[in-house]
């Protein structure tokens, strides 16, 4: 999955997605837990393309964190040329909800974690942190990873 701090949408390519951008990626196979949301279409327009399909509720597992009843998009069409340059099997948006999502009463995954006290029930905080470098990256929910701290000191001087 591609964690995206620039969007709030969560979607995965469907096993029925046949657009060329889906062919080389893992695709979501419907489970018994999947609950399609009647009349709720997935329509996301990015600057670099679009995703279309339908919305559903599913239990999502992030490591040892279980997020029940998370609304996700099941993409039957993925047409985003920008994704050709990165590894992905779907997008998990981590930003604040935009008006379209807010008006459709869909909670982005991190909002769902907070709203349902999922992290606090695991004695964690409502935070996430990520590290990116040239060849890899990582994300951690609930508590920051001190292995990624750097000793940085700020110096300021008040001018008279």
Secondary structure, DSSP 8 states (H G I E B T S, - for coil): -EEETT---EEEEBTT--STTTTTS--B---TT-EEEEEEEEEEEETTEEEEEEEEEEEEEETTEEEEEEEEEEEEEEEEGGGGGS--S-EEE-S---HHHHHTT---HHHHHHHTTTTGGGT--S-EEEEE-SS-EEEEESS--GGG------------
